[in-house]
């Protein structure tokens, strides 16, 4: 017992001793060895219990915050109502960072992930005036880093969804974090770059593309047919074809140049229906098919004559007639004649199966009579890998034969 008491006296520091003495004075107990041991046990068990209680409180807080967005009606009005309920909870707005992160996570469920008004509503929950830095060091070392990072994450999600901020959002950020804060710098970069990229694409799309598959197919085929301004978009019904198995729609695109290529195509060479390939219209994906013929090697280029070469002058004054070189016009390939094949038509169907593609070929025969005499193969496979030109394909075939 003496050895235990001496060991405790040597290990317990003066601060711990003073704390225990104060504690013993509050409970009116003398500072003895037994009281020291009892109080050490109290201190050793008090900290884990405090951490456990704090973890339970954080779990209850997260459950409570996520409970704001468990409504059955997933709409914009419900989302804004949840923000108003949280804002009316008190003037201090404790837990606003956790609430904003939870709201950013549930925005897509409510269909407001591309709504500027909702983002301004969330950033307006930040306290005003308290987090504004007052000196250079607070500015550079990110005064109130948790709140500033939350605002930056909110702006990042806006940028990923293509939502362009306005001057009202600048006022909200300035009132919350100050003129030289990191969220306001992020806002400045967004206002510089996003308007530049917003109208950079020549194929204009609405900010919210329709969800109807038929409208998406028309937009996708029209976008792909812009390579040839003479292309025409046609909408067919499979019910117009005799012995059609299913009733669906077909959106087809073909130009007069492609119709000429079909008429000049040899009857003994088959053409293929390949696909489905994918094209993205913002966050929507559309599958389409192509009618492709094998690529043909280009004719050799004309010999280039040297105008300044005097050795090739014709001796017309002696009466000698030199044999003229064969001169012929080489027609440049059209935009539809690519190195890996010739695109004769494209389409998108409602079911994307072989029956609808067969109906598409039957409907194309009305404007392409020669198509009825050409064998058509339905592969329904999309090649994965690099594009192989016809010259490379011939080299590979020669190596395999040898």
C-alpha positions in Angstrom: 0.0 0.0 0.0 2.9 2.4 0.8 4.5 1.5 -2.5 1.2 2.3 -4.4 0.7 5.6 -2.6 4.3 6.7 -3.4 3.9 5.7 -7.0 0.8 7.8 -7.3 2.4 10.8 -5.6 5.2 10.7 -8.1 3.0 10.3 -11.2 0.3 12.8 -10.4 1.3 16.2 -11.5 0.7 19.4 -9.6 -2.1 20.5 -12.0 -3.9 17.3 -11.5 -3.4 17.5 -7.8 -4.8 21.1 -7.7 -7.8 20.1 -9.8 -8.5 17.1 -7.5 -8.1 19.3 -4.5 -10.6 21.8 -5.9 -12.9 18.9 -6.7 -12.6 17.6 -3.2 -13.3 21.0 -1.6 -16.5 21.2 -3.6 -17.6 17.9 -2.2 -16.1 18.6 1.3 -13.8 15.6 1.3 -10.2 15.6 2.7 -7.4 15.0 0.2 -6.3 11.5 1.1 -4.9 8.6 -0.9 -8.3 6.9 -1.2 -9.9 10.1 -2.4 -7.1 10.6 -5.0 -7.7 7.1 -6.4 -11.4 7.7 -6.5 -11.0 11.0 -8.3 -8.5 9.6 -10.8 -11.1 7.0 -11.7 -13.6 9.7 -12.2 -11.4 11.7 -14.5 -10.4 8.7 -16.5 -14.0 7.7 -17.1 -15.3 11.3 -17.7 -13.5 11.9 -21.0 -14.7 8.8 -22.9 -18.2 9.4 -21.7 -18.0 13.0 -22.9 -16.8 11.9 -26.3 -19.5 9.3 -26.6 -22.2 11.8 -25.7 -20.7 14.3 -28.3 -20.8 11.6 -31.0 -24.4 10.8 -30.1 -25.3 14.5 -30.4 -23.6 14.7 -33.8 -25.4 11.6 -35.0 -28.7 13.1 -33.8 -27.9 16.4 -35.5 -27.2 14.7 -38.9 -30.4 12.7 -38.6 -32.4 15.8 -37.8 -30.8 17.8 -40.7 -31.5 15.0 -43.2 -35.0 14.8 -41.9 -35.8 18.1 -43.6 -35.6 16.4 -47.0 -37.5 13.3 -46.4 -40.8 14.7 -47.7 -42.9 12.6 -50.1 -43.4 15.6 -52.5 -40.1 16.0 -54.2 -40.5 19.5 -55.7 -38.9 22.9 -55.7 -41.6 24.4 -53.3 -40.9 21.6 -50.8 -37.2 22.2 -51.0 -37.5 26.0 -50.4 -40.0 25.3 -47.6 -37.3 23.2 -45.9 -34.9 26.0 -46.2 -37.4 28.4 -44.7 -38.1 26.1 -41.8 -34.4 25.9 -41.0 -34.0 29.7 -41.3 -36.9 30.4 -38.9 -35.4 28.1 -36.3 -33.4 30.9 -34.7 -31.2 33.9 -35.3 -27.9 32.0 -34.7 -28.5 29.4 -37.5 -26.4 26.7 -35.8 -25.6 23.8 -38.0 -26.0 25.8 -41.2 -22.9 24.2 -42.8 -24.3 20.7 -42.2 -27.6 21.8 -43.5 -26.1 23.2 -46.8 -24.1 20.0 -47.4 -27.2 17.9 -46.8 -29.2 20.1 -49.2 -26.5 19.8 -51.9 -26.7 16.1 -51.6 -30.6 16.0 -52.1 -30.9 18.6 -54.8 -31.0 16.2 -57.7 -33.8 14.2 -56.0 -35.9 17.4 -55.9 -35.0 18.4 -59.5 -33.5 21.7 -58.4 -29.8 21.0 -59.1 -29.8 23.5 -62.0 -31.9 26.2 -60.4 -30.0 29.4 -59.5 -32.7 30.6 -57.1 -32.2 27.5 -54.9 -28.4 28.0 -54.7 -28.9 31.6 -53.7 -31.3 30.5 -51.0 -28.7 28.1 -49.6 -25.9 30.6 -49.5 -28.2 33.2 -47.9 -28.2 30.9 -44.8 -24.7 31.9 -44.0 -24.4 34.4 -41.1 -23.8 38.0 -42.2 -20.9 40.2 -41.0 -19.3 37.8 -38.5 -17.0 36.0 -40.9 -15.6 39.0 -42.7 -11.8 39.1 -42.3 -10.3 42.3 -40.8 -6.7 41.9 -41.8 -4.4 40.4 -44.5 -3.5 37.3 -42.5 -7.2 36.4 -42.0 -7.8 36.8 -45.7 -4.9 34.6 -46.8 -5.3 31.9 -44.1 -9.0 31.5 -44.9 -10.9 33.1 -42.0 -13.6 30.6 -40.9 -12.3 27.9 -43.2 -15.3 25.5 -42.7 -17.8 28.0 -43.8 -15.7 29.3 -46.7 -15.1 25.8 -48.0 -18.8 25.0 -47.8 -19.5 28.1 -50.0 -16.8 27.0 -52.5 -18.3 23.5 -52.7 -21.7 25.0 -53.4 -20.2 27.1 -56.2 -18.4 24.0 -57.5 -21.7 22.1 -57.8 -23.1 25.1 -59.7 -20.2 25.0 -62.1 -20.6 21.3 -62.7 -24.3 21.7 -63.5 -23.7 24.7 -65.7 -25.5 27.2 -63.5 -24.2 30.8 -64.1 -24.3 33.0 -61.0 -25.5 36.6 -61.1 -24.8 39.8 -59.2 -27.2 39.0 -56.4 -25.1 36.0 -55.5 -22.0 38.3 -55.5 -23.8 40.5 -52.9 -24.6 37.4 -50.8 -21.0 36.2 -50.8 -19.7 39.7 -50.1 -22.0 40.3 -47.1 -21.1 36.9 -45.7 -17.3 36.6 -46.3 -16.0 40.0 -47.4 -14.6 41.4 -50.6 -11.3 39.5 -50.6 -12.5 36.1 -49.5 -11.9 32.8 -51.3 -15.5 32.2 -52.2 -15.7 35.6 -53.9 -12.5 34.8 -55.9 -14.1 31.6 -57.0 -17.2 33.6 -58.1 -14.9 35.9 -60.1 -13.3 33.0 -61.9 -16.7 31.5 -62.7 -18.0 34.8 -64.1 -15.0 35.1 -66.3 -14.9 31.6 -67.8 -18.4 30.3 -67.8 -19.9 32.9 -70.2 -17.0 32.1 -72.6 -17.8 28.4 -72.7 -21.6 28.8 -72.6 -21.9 29.8 -76.2 -18.7 28.2 -77.6 -20.5 25.1 -79.1 -22.2 25.8 -82.5 -24.9 23.2 -81.6 -27.1 25.1 -79.2 -29.0 23.1 -76.6 -31.6 24.3 -74.1 -30.4 24.5 -70.5 -32.8 21.7 -69.6 -33.2 19.1 -72.4 -36.5 17.3 -72.7 -37.0 13.9 -71.3 -39.1 12.6 -74.2 -37.1 10.0 -76.2 -38.7 11.1 -79.5 -37.7 14.8 -79.0 -34.2 13.8 -77.9 -33.8 11.6 -81.1 -34.8 14.5 -83.4 -32.3 16.8 -81.6 -29.5 14.2 -81.9 -30.1 13.4 -85.5 -30.4 17.1 -86.5 -27.1 17.8 -84.6 -25.2 15.0 -86.4 -26.6 16.0 -89.8 -25.2 19.5 -89.6 -22.0 18.3 -91.3 -24.0 18.5 -94.5 -26.3 21.5 -94.8 -28.4 19.7 -97.5 -29.3 16.9 -95.1 -33.0 16.3 -94.6 -34.6 14.9 -91.4 -37.5 12.5 -91.9 -39.8 10.9 -89.3 -41.3 7.5 -90.2 -43.7 5.2 -88.6 -43.1 1.5 -88.8 -46.8 0.9 -89.2 -46.4 2.3 -92.8 -44.4 -0.8 -93.7 -46.3 -3.9 -94.6 -45.7 -6.9 -92.3 -44.2 -4.7 -89.6 -43.9 -6.5 -86.3 -44.0 -3.5 -84.0 -45.4 0.0 -84.0 -42.7 2.7 -83.2 -41.1 5.8 -84.6 -38.0 6.3 -86.7 -36.0 9.5 -87.1 -33.8 9.3 -90.2 -31.3 11.7 -91.7 -29.9 11.6 -95.2 -28.6 14.1 -97.7 -28.8 14.2 -101.6 -25.1 13.4 -101.7 -25.6 10.2 -99.7 -28.5 9.3 -102.0 -26.1 9.6 -105.0 -23.5 7.4 -103.2 -26.2 4.8 -102.7 -27.1 4.9 -106.4 -23.4 4.5 -107.5 -22.7 1.7 -105.0 -21.9 -1.7 -106.7 -24.6 -4.3 -106.4 -22.2 -7.1 -105.4 -20.8 -5.2 -102.3 -22.9 -5.4 -99.2 -23.5 -2.5 -96.8 -23.9 -2.8 -93.1 -26.2 -1.4 -90.4 -24.0 -0.7 -87.4 -24.8 0.4 -83.9 -26.0 1.4 -81.5 -23.6 4.3 -81.0 -24.0 6.9 -78.2 -24.4 10.7 -78.4 -24.9 12.8 -75.3 -27.2 15.8 -75.1 -26.1 17.3 -71.8 -27.0 14.6 -69.3 -29.2 12.5 -71.6 -27.9 9.7 -73.8 -29.3 8.7 -77.2 -28.4 5.6 -79.2 -28.3 5.8 -83.0 -27.4 3.6 -86.0 -25.6 4.2 -89.2 -25.8 2.7 -92.7 -22.2 2.2 -93.7 -20.4 1.0 -96.8 -16.7 -0.1 -97.0 -14.2 2.7 -97.7 -12.6 3.0 -101.1 -9.0 3.9 -101.6 -8.6 7.4 -103.0 -7.2 7.9 -106.5 -3.5 8.8 -106.8 -2.9 12.6 -106.8 -2.1 14.5 -110.0 1.5 15.1 -110.9 2.5 18.6 -109.9 4.1 20.5 -112.8 7.0 22.8 -112.2 6.2 26.1 -113.8 9.7 27.5 -113.5 11.4 24.5 -115.1 12.5 25.6 -118.6 13.5 22.1 -119.6 9.9 21.1 -120.1 9.1 23.8 -122.7 7.4 22.5 -125.8 9.2 23.0 -129.1 6.2 24.3 -131.0 8.3 26.2 -133.6 10.0 23.0 -134.9 6.7 21.2 -135.5 7.4 18.5 -133.0 4.4 17.5 -131.0 5.2 16.1 -127.5 2.8 13.5 -126.1 0.6 15.3 -123.6 0.1 13.7 -120.2 -3.3 12.4 -119.3 -5.1 15.1 -117.6 -8.2 14.2 -115.6 -10.2 15.8 -112.9 -10.1 14.2 -109.5 -13.3 14.7 -107.6 -12.5 15.3 -103.9 -14.3 13.0 -101.5 -17.4 14.2 -99.7 -17.7 14.7 -96.0 -19.6 11.4 -95.8 -16.6 9.4 -97.3 -14.4 8.8 -94.3 -11.2 6.7 -94.0 -13.0 3.9 -92.2 -16.1 3.8 -94.4 -18.8 5.8 -96.2 -21.8 6.9 -94.2 -25.0 6.5 -96.2 -27.6 7.3 -93.6 -28.2 7.6 -89.9 -31.3 7.0 -87.7 -32.6 6.6 -84.2 -35.6 4.3 -83.4 -37.9 4.0 -80.5 -37.0 0.4 -79.7 -33.5 0.1 -81.2 -34.0 -3.5 -82.2 -33.5 -5.3 -85.5 -37.2 -5.2 -86.5 -37.3 -1.4 -86.4 -34.0 -1.2 -88.4 -35.5 -3.6 -91.0 -38.5 -1.2 -91.3 -36.0 1.7 -91.7 -34.3 0.0 -94.7 -37.7 -0.6 -96.3 -38.7 3.0 -95.9 -35.3 4.2 -97.3 -36.0 2.2 -100.5 -38.6 4.7 -101.5 -36.0 7.5 -101.9 -33.1 5.1 -102.8 -34.4 2.6 -105.4 -31.0 1.0 -105.8 -31.0 0.0 -102.1 -33.5 -2.8 -102.9 -30.8 -4.6 -105.0 -27.9 -4.2 -102.5 -27.4 -6.8 -99.8 -27.7 -5.3 -96.3 -26.1 -6.9 -93.2 -27.4 -6.1 -89.7 -24.4 -6.3 -87.3 -25.7 -4.3 -84.4 -22.2 -3.9 -83.0 -20.4 -0.7 -82.3 -16.6 -1.0 -82.9 -14.4 -0.2 -79.9 -10.9 1.0 -80.4 -9.0 3.1 -82.9 -10.2 3.9 -86.4 -8.5 1.6 -89.1 -8.2 3.1 -92.6 -8.7 1.0 -95.7 -4.9 0.9 -96.5 -4.1 -0.4 -93.0 -6.9 -3.0 -93.4 -5.4 -4.2 -96.7 -2.0 -4.5 -95.0 -3.4 -6.6 -92.2 -5.2 -8.9 -94.6 -2.0 -9.4 -96.7 0.0 -10.3 -93.5 -2.6 -12.8 -92.4 -2.7 -14.5 -95.9 1.1 -14.8 -96.0 
